[in-house]
């Protein structure tokens, strides 16, 4: 958006910015609109809004996830590898084929070797000399267990890429059908997991800002002219009722302070209830091309209802598009 917006603005003038978020993404749009007046939102579409404390948002957090994360991170056990850092490196390596790199970068290979040969390297307590040099790095060559630095020649990488492309037509088909970008999106989303594990192992027990802080700032400073609220009838995590009350309270304050962005609280919010659950928007097909091909081969009803199962996601898109035309 930041790359395209200046060019479009020069052609069409100032662009209205519309926020769109699902679940905690809806929460983020609420916070952006409330806390950053320099990035105003003309409107927000908030889907399955959720601002629950972590004990309610994540079932069995205290009983299962918190002790499991502490064990995996192994913060006080230098004889075991920090599992969060192992996962982070594994995710980076997993992205390589999707990016057309059939052999991981040298940096990643060496990082993986460090974690494998030196478990304590995943619990860095690095010290720095007056000259800015890392003592841990300087001692690597003196450590008999430390593996030598790996550098794969460019010719070997090129040959591996050629062989990989020829030997794996499945990935080429995935690239042509538009599946690779969603695969990368999933891996990039998983990148958050190692950091979350480390934070929980270090004592984090709730989201920041807390639900009460979010409610306070939104009620005082939410500034979108229009808000679409989409709620699903089988969504047990949804808190759209609470969010709508906050938006209306913020609207009354804006009108009382004679701010022209809002004229009537009845015009602030459009509420839409749809069949489905919390994961309904996530069931969209990986790309429009995939959906079109599936419907051509299987028939629209079979593709939508049974194979890809994206009727709810399609209805959600239709409601958002209709609302945008009305704004």
C-alpha positions in Angstrom: 0.0 0.0 0.0 2.8 2.4 0.9 4.5 1.8 -2.4 1.3 2.3 -4.5 -0.5 5.0 -2.6 1.8 8.0 -3.7 1.4 7.1 -7.4 -2.4 6.7 -7.1 -2.6 10.0 -5.1 -0.8 11.9 -7.8 -3.3 10.6 -10.4 -6.6 10.6 -8.4 -5.9 12.9 -5.4 -6.0 12.0 -1.7 -7.0 8.4 -1.1 -9.4 7.4 1.6 -7.9 4.6 3.7 -10.1 1.8 4.8 -9.0 -0.7 7.5 -9.9 -4.3 7.3 -9.2 -6.9 10.1 -10.4 -10.2 11.4 -10.3 -11.2 15.1 -7.2 -9.7 16.6 -6.6 -8.0 13.2 -9.9 -6.1 13.9 -8.5 -5.2 17.3 -5.4 -3.8 15.6 -7.5 -1.7 13.3 -9.4 -0.3 16.3 -6.1 0.6 18.0 -4.6 2.2 14.9 -7.7 4.4 14.4 -7.6 5.4 18.1 -3.9 5.9 18.7 -2.5 7.2 15.5 -4.4 10.4 14.3 -1.7 11.0 11.7 -2.9 7.9 9.8 -6.7 8.5 9.7 -9.1 5.8 8.6 -12.1 6.8 6.5 -13.7 3.6 7.5 -13.1 0.2 9.1 -14.5 -3.2 8.4 -14.1 -5.2 11.6 -14.7 -9.0 11.3 -15.2 -11.3 14.3 -13.7 -8.6 16.7 -12.0 -10.2 19.7 -10.4 -8.5 22.7 -10.5 -11.3 25.3 -7.7 -11.8 27.8 -5.3 -14.6 26.9 -6.8 -17.0 29.5 -10.1 -16.8 27.6 -8.7 -16.4 24.0 -6.4 -19.5 24.3 -8.0 -22.5 26.0 -5.7 -24.3 28.5 -3.1 -21.6 28.3 -2.1 -21.8 32.0 -2.4 -25.6 32.2 -0.7 -26.6 28.9 0.8 -23.9 26.7 2.7 -21.9 29.4 4.5 -24.9 30.9 5.1 -26.4 27.4 6.6 -23.1 26.1 8.9 -22.9 29.2 10.1 -26.4 28.6 10.7 -25.9 24.9 12.6 -22.6 25.3 14.7 -24.2 28.1 15.7 -20.8 29.4 17.6 -22.2 32.4 19.1 -25.3 30.8 22.1 -24.6 28.7 22.5 -28.3 27.9 19.3 -28.3 25.8 18.7 -26.3 22.7 16.3 -23.3 22.8 13.4 -24.9 20.8 12.0 -21.5 19.9 15.2 -20.6 18.1 15.3 -24.0 16.4 11.8 -23.4 15.1 12.7 -19.9 13.9 15.6 -21.2 11.8 13.5 -24.2 10.5 10.8 -21.8 9.3 13.4 -19.7 7.5 14.8 -22.7 5.8 11.3 -23.9 4.8 10.7 -20.6 2.9 13.7 -21.2 0.7 12.0 -23.5 -1.9 9.0 -21.2 -2.2 11.4 -18.3 -2.9 13.2 -20.3 -5.6 16.2 -21.1 -3.4 16.7 -24.8 -3.4 19.6 -24.5 -1.1 19.2 -22.3 2.0 21.4 -19.2 2.4 24.9 -19.8 3.8 23.9 -17.7 6.8 20.9 -20.0 7.6 23.0 -23.1 7.1 25.7 -21.8 9.6 23.0 -20.7 12.0 21.5 -24.2 12.0 24.9 -25.8 12.5 25.6 -23.6 15.5 22.3 -24.7 17.1 23.0 -28.3 16.3 26.6 -28.5 17.5 26.4 -26.0 20.3 23.1 -26.1 22.3 24.4 -23.3 24.5 24.6 -21.0 21.5 20.8 -20.8 21.6 21.0 -19.2 25.0 23.3 -16.3 24.1 24.9 -14.3 26.9 27.2 -12.4 24.5 29.6 -9.9 25.8 31.2 -7.1 23.8 34.8 -5.7 24.0 35.6 -2.0 24.1 36.3 -2.2 20.4 32.7 -3.6 19.7 33.8 -7.2 19.0 31.7 -10.1 20.2 33.7 -12.3 22.5 31.6 -15.3 21.6 32.4 -14.9 17.9 36.1 -14.5 18.7 36.1 -17.8 20.6 34.4 -19.8 17.9 37.6 -20.9 16.3 39.0 -22.1 19.6 36.0 -24.3 20.3 36.7 -27.8 19.1 33.0 -28.6 18.7 32.2 -25.5 16.6 31.6 -26.5 12.9 33.6 -24.7 10.2 31.8 -21.9 8.3 30.0 -23.3 5.3 30.0 -21.4 2.0 28.3 -23.0 -1.0 29.8 -22.0 -4.3 27.5 -20.1 -6.7 27.9 -22.7 -9.4 26.6 -25.4 -7.0 23.6 -23.2 -6.1 22.7 -22.7 -9.7 23.0 -26.4 -10.4 20.8 -27.2 -7.4 18.2 -24.7 -8.6 18.1 -26.2 -12.1 17.8 -29.8 -10.7 15.2 -28.8 -8.2 13.0 -27.1 -10.7 13.2 -30.0 -13.1 12.6 -32.6 -10.4 9.6 -31.0 -8.7 6.9 -30.1 -11.2 4.4 -30.0 -8.2 6.0 -26.8 -6.9 6.0 -25.3 -10.4 2.3 -26.1 -10.7 1.7 -24.5 -7.3 3.5 -21.3 -8.5 1.5 -21.2 -11.7 -1.8 -21.6 -9.8 -1.0 -18.9 -7.3 -0.5 -21.2 -4.3 3.0 -20.1 -3.4 2.1 -16.6 -2.1 -0.4 -18.1 0.4 2.2 -20.7 1.4 4.6 -17.9 2.2 1.9 -16.0 4.0 1.4 -19.0 6.3 5.1 -19.4 7.0 5.4 -15.7 7.7 2.5 -15.9 10.1 4.2 -18.9 11.8 7.3 -16.7 12.3 5.5 -15.1 15.2 5.4 -18.4 17.2 9.0 -18.5 18.3 8.8 -14.9 19.7 5.6 -15.7 21.5 7.1 -18.8 23.0 10.1 -16.8 24.3 7.9 -14.1 25.7 5.7 -16.6 27.6 8.8 -18.4 28.9 10.0 -15.0 30.2 6.8 -14.4 32.1 4.3 -12.7 29.8 0.7 -13.7 30.8 -1.5 -11.3 28.9 -1.8 -9.2 25.8 -0.5 -5.7 25.7 -2.3 -3.4 25.8 -4.8 -5.2 28.1 -8.5 -5.4 27.2 -9.4 -2.7 29.8 -6.7 -0.4 28.3 -8.1 -1.0 24.8 -11.6 -0.2 25.9 -10.5 3.0 27.5 -8.6 4.4 24.6 -11.2 3.3 22.0 -14.0 4.9 23.9 -12.1 8.2 24.1 -10.3 8.4 20.7 -11.8 6.1 18.0 -12.2 8.3 14.8 -13.5 6.4 11.8 -16.4 7.9 10.0 -17.9 4.5 9.1 -17.5 1.1 10.7 -18.8 -2.2 9.3 -19.2 -4.9 12.0 -19.4 -8.5 10.7 -20.4 -11.2 13.2 -20.9 -14.9 12.7 -23.8 -16.8 14.4 -21.6 -19.6 15.6 -18.6 -17.6 16.8 -18.0 -18.1 20.5 -15.0 -15.8 20.5 -16.7 -12.8 19.0 -17.1 -9.6 21.0 -18.6 -7.4 18.4 -21.3 -6.2 20.8 -18.7 -4.7 23.1 -16.8 -3.1 20.2 -20.0 -1.5 18.8 -20.7 0.0 22.2 -17.2 1.5 22.3 -17.5 2.9 18.7 -20.9 4.6 19.6 -19.5 6.0 22.8 -16.5 7.5 20.9 -19.0 9.0 18.4 -20.9 10.7 21.1 -17.7 12.2 22.4 -16.7 13.5 19.0 -20.1 15.1 18.3 -20.0 16.7 21.8 -16.6 18.1 21.1 -17.9 19.6 17.8 -15.6 17.5 15.6 -17.1 17.4 12.1 -16.0 13.8 11.1 -19.2 12.3 12.6 -22.7 13.7 12.4 -24.9 11.1 14.1 -24.1 8.0 16.1 -26.8 6.0 14.2 -24.7 6.4 11.1 -21.5 5.2 12.7 -22.0 1.5 12.5 -23.5 -1.0 10.1 -24.0 -4.4 11.6 -24.1 -7.6 9.6 -24.8 -11.1 10.9 -23.7 -14.1 8.8 -23.8 -17.9 9.1 -20.5 -19.4 10.1 -17.9 -19.4 12.9 -14.7 -17.7 13.8 -12.7 -19.3 11.0 -15.2 -18.6 8.2 -13.1 -15.8 6.6 -10.1 -18.0 6.6 -11.7 -20.6 4.3 -11.2 -18.4 1.2 -9.5 -20.2 -1.7 -5.8 -19.5 -2.0 -6.4 -17.4 -5.1 -9.1 -16.4 -7.5 -7.5 -18.4 -10.2 -7.7 -21.6 -8.1 -11.4 -20.9 -7.3 -12.2 -20.3 -11.0 -10.5 -23.5 -12.1 -12.2 -25.6 -9.3 -15.6 -24.2 -10.3 -14.9 -24.9 -14.0 -13.9 -28.5 -13.3 -16.2 -29.5 -10.5 -19.1 -27.1 -10.9 -19.8 -24.0 -8.8 -21.9 -25.7 -6.2 -19.6 -28.7 -5.6 -16.5 -26.5 -5.5 -18.0 -23.9 -3.1 -20.0 -26.1 -0.8 -18.0 -29.3 -0.5 -14.5 -29.1 -1.9 -13.1 -25.6 -1.1 -16.0 -24.7 1.3 -15.8 -21.0 0.9 -19.4 -19.9 0.7 -19.1 -18.0 4.0 -15.9 -16.2 2.9 -17.6 -15.3 -0.4 -20.6 -13.8 1.5 -18.2 -11.9 3.7 -16.5 -10.4 0.6 -19.9 -9.5 -0.9 -21.0 -7.7 2.2 -17.8 -5.7 2.5 -17.9 -4.7 -1.2 -21.5 -3.6 -0.9 -20.7 -1.6 2.2 -17.8 0.1 0.5 -20.1 1.2 -2.3 -22.5 2.7 0.3 -19.8 4.6 2.2 
